[in-house]
Amino acid sequence: MNEVLKAIKSRRSLRKYRPEQIKQEELNMIIEAGIYAPSGHNSQPWHFTIVQDRKVIEHINDISKKIMATMEIEWIKNLGLDPDFDVTYKAPTLVVVSGKKDVPSSEIDCCAAVQNMLLAAESLDIGSVWLGFVIFGIKNQEEAKKLNVPEGYEPYYAFVLGYKEKDSYPDVPSRNYDVVNYIR
């Protein structure tokens, strides 16, 4: 099978990671995959913040959970209150993807960069999960400044990276193929 298609079909959201940090050369390849993402009018509106300081990751977990605990959606609130839940799944690397606020296609361009990076990670046998809850904690300007998000940028997405814990790979969920129509 084609290597790109293999990575697409193999990638899963992992929630168990080995504690050791991923190698810098692997991280550089993953970042480069994001830099090579398509963007509207070649605007390349992204900025990548790589967090590997455990205390900073734990702080982001704590502030995200505090916000989650105040939400009206019961299951999100319950996760925020759960002392055992970690929004970053104790992964050794957190990546925050921010986009230029004044570029109309910034959010979708950053989305393409994230997907490139997740597929690159899979091709290197590095686990990942795209995180929704982390954004609750880093969306405000004060927290974005702590992460050195450049002026004029806004954090849109976050994901974690780490070496896969043995036996942590989830089964492939069935896919719905009844989602296509052709106009010929």
C-alpha positions in Angstrom: 0.0 0.0 0.0 1.1 3.6 -0.7 2.9 4.9 2.4 0.7 8.1 2.7 -2.5 6.0 2.5 -1.0 3.6 5.0 -0.4 6.5 7.5 -3.9 7.8 6.9 -5.5 4.5 7.6 -3.2 3.5 10.5 -3.4 6.8 12.5 -5.4 6.5 15.7 -5.9 8.9 18.6 -3.8 7.5 21.4 -4.2 8.2 25.1 -1.3 6.2 26.6 2.3 7.3 26.1 5.7 6.2 27.3 7.2 8.9 29.5 10.5 9.5 27.5 10.6 12.5 25.3 10.5 12.1 21.5 13.8 12.7 19.6 14.4 16.2 18.4 15.1 15.1 14.8 11.7 13.3 14.8 10.0 16.4 16.2 11.7 18.6 13.6 10.3 16.3 10.8 6.8 16.6 12.3 7.1 20.4 12.5 8.3 20.6 8.9 5.3 18.6 7.8 3.1 21.3 9.4 5.1 24.0 7.6 4.5 22.3 4.3 0.7 22.3 4.7 -1.4 24.1 2.1 -2.7 27.5 3.0 -5.0 30.0 1.3 -2.9 32.3 -1.1 0.2 30.7 0.4 -0.3 32.8 3.5 1.3 30.2 5.9 -0.5 31.9 8.9 0.6 29.4 11.5 2.8 29.4 14.5 3.8 26.3 16.4 4.5 26.4 20.2 6.2 23.2 21.4 5.8 22.6 25.1 8.0 19.9 26.7 8.3 21.4 30.2 6.2 19.1 32.4 5.3 21.9 34.8 3.9 24.0 32.0 1.9 21.0 30.6 0.5 20.3 34.1 -0.4 24.0 34.4 -2.3 23.8 31.1 -4.0 20.7 32.3 -5.1 22.4 35.6 -6.5 25.6 34.0 -8.3 23.6 31.3 -9.9 21.3 33.9 -11.0 24.3 36.0 -12.8 25.8 33.0 -14.3 22.4 32.1 -15.6 21.9 35.6 -17.8 25.1 35.2 -19.4 24.0 31.9 -23.0 23.1 31.5 -22.4 20.0 29.4 -22.5 17.3 32.0 -19.9 14.9 30.6 -17.4 17.7 30.1 -18.1 19.1 33.6 -17.5 15.6 35.0 -14.2 15.2 33.2 -13.1 18.6 34.6 -14.0 17.4 38.1 -12.3 14.0 37.7 -9.0 14.1 39.6 -7.6 11.2 37.5 -8.4 12.8 34.1 -5.5 14.6 32.3 -6.4 16.6 29.2 -2.9 15.9 27.8 -2.9 12.2 28.7 0.5 12.7 30.3 2.2 12.9 26.9 5.7 14.3 26.9 5.1 16.9 24.1 2.3 19.3 23.6 2.0 21.3 20.4 -0.2 24.4 20.3 -1.0 25.7 16.8 -1.9 29.3 16.6 -3.0 31.3 13.5 -2.8 34.9 12.4 -6.0 36.7 13.4 -6.0 38.9 10.2 -5.8 36.0 7.7 -9.4 34.9 6.7 -8.3 31.3 6.1 -6.1 31.1 9.1 -8.2 28.6 11.1 -8.6 26.1 8.2 -5.0 26.5 7.2 -3.9 25.6 10.7 -6.2 22.7 10.6 -4.4 21.4 7.5 -1.1 21.9 9.3 -2.3 19.8 12.2 -3.4 17.0 10.0 0.0 17.0 8.2 1.8 16.8 11.5 -0.4 14.0 12.9 0.2 11.9 9.8 3.9 12.6 9.9 4.0 11.5 13.5 2.2 8.2 12.6 4.7 7.6 9.7 7.4 7.9 12.4 5.6 5.5 14.7 4.9 8.3 17.2 1.5 8.5 18.8 -0.7 11.5 18.9 -4.1 12.8 19.8 -5.8 16.0 18.7 -7.0 17.8 21.9 -10.1 19.8 22.2 -10.2 20.5 25.9 -6.7 22.2 26.1 -8.0 25.1 24.1 -10.3 26.0 27.0 -7.2 26.8 29.1 -5.0 28.6 26.6 -7.6 30.6 24.6 -7.3 33.7 26.8 -4.6 36.3 26.1 -2.9 35.9 29.5 -2.3 32.2 29.0 -1.4 32.7 25.3 1.3 35.2 26.4 2.7 32.7 28.8 3.2 30.3 25.9 4.9 33.1 23.8 2.1 33.0 21.2 3.1 36.0 19.0 1.1 39.2 19.0 -1.7 39.0 16.4 -2.0 35.2 16.6 -4.6 33.1 18.4 -4.3 29.5 19.6 -6.7 27.4 17.5 -5.6 23.8 18.1 -3.5 21.6 20.3 -2.3 18.0 20.2 0.2 15.8 22.0 2.9 13.5 20.8 4.7 10.6 22.4 6.0 7.2 21.9 3.2 4.7 22.0 2.7 2.7 25.1 2.7 -1.0 24.4 -0.8 -2.4 23.8 -2.3 1.1 23.7 -3.4 1.1 20.1 -7.2 1.2 19.7 -9.0 -1.0 17.3 -9.9 0.4 13.9 -13.5 1.7 14.2 -15.8 0.8 11.3 -16.1 3.4 8.6 -19.3 4.7 7.0 -18.7 4.5 3.3 -22.2 5.8 2.5 -21.1 9.4 2.4 -20.4 10.0 -1.3 -22.5 11.1 -4.2 -21.2 11.7 -7.7 -22.4 14.3 -10.2 -21.0 13.3 -13.6 
